Every structure is written in structure tokens, then in C-alpha cells.
Amino acid sequence: MATLQVRSIENQLYEALGRRAARDNRSISQEVIAILKEHLSQPAQHSATEGFMELCGTWKDEKSAKEISRDIRKSRKSKTRFKEVF
């Protein structure tokens, strides 16, 4: 079995681990292993970008990016982005 050593852990975190270990009748080392097992057994979380893309979908097109941007530019009615208002 491998050994894991953690250094420079904040006192507040160590104390919280100690309270949780005591609650579960474990040593701090056993509690850390239980927390890691629980966390790593869960399915991987999606990144925010992946979640956003699942909600909105993606743009699929046979055209290249250059062709798409050219078509967008051609479809514009004016070459000025903002008109002056007086």
C-alpha cells in the first residue's frame, strides 16, 4: 500500500477533519481516505463550459470559419457598427 503525506494543512481544516473523524469513529487518516474514496467514486463533474454547451448546443456547419465570417459580414446592412445619434 502507498503512503500519502500532507504538509502545511491549515489548523482550521485539520480540526474540522478531527471533528468529522471523531463523529464517524475513525482516525484522521481513515477519515481522509473515506472522503477521498467517496469523492473519487462519484462521476466526473462537467466543467462550466461543457455544462453551458449541453444547455445551448453547438454550432455545426460544413463551412470553414473563414466562410462563415465572410457570410456574416456580407449579410450586414451597414459597415458602421454604431450610428451617431443627435
Residue, then its C-alpha position, 0 to 999 in steps of 0.5 A: m500500500a502507498t503512503l500519502q503525506v500532507r504538509s502545511i494543512e491549515n489548523q482550521l481544516y485539520e480540526a474540522l477533519g478531527r471533528r468529522a473523524a471523531r463523529d464517524n469513529r475513525s482516525i484522521s487518516q481513515e477519515v481522509i481516505a473515506i472522503l477521498k474514496e467517496h469523492l473519487s467514486q462519484p462521476a466526473q463533474h462537467s466543467a462550466t463550459e461543457g455544462f453551458m454547451e449541453l444547455c445551448g448546443t453547438w454550432k455545426d456547419e460544413k463551412s470553414a470559419k473563414e466562410i462563415s465570417r465572410d457570410i456574416r459580414k456580407s449579410r450586414k446592412s451597414k459597415t458602421r457598427f454604431k450610428e451617431v445619434f443627435 
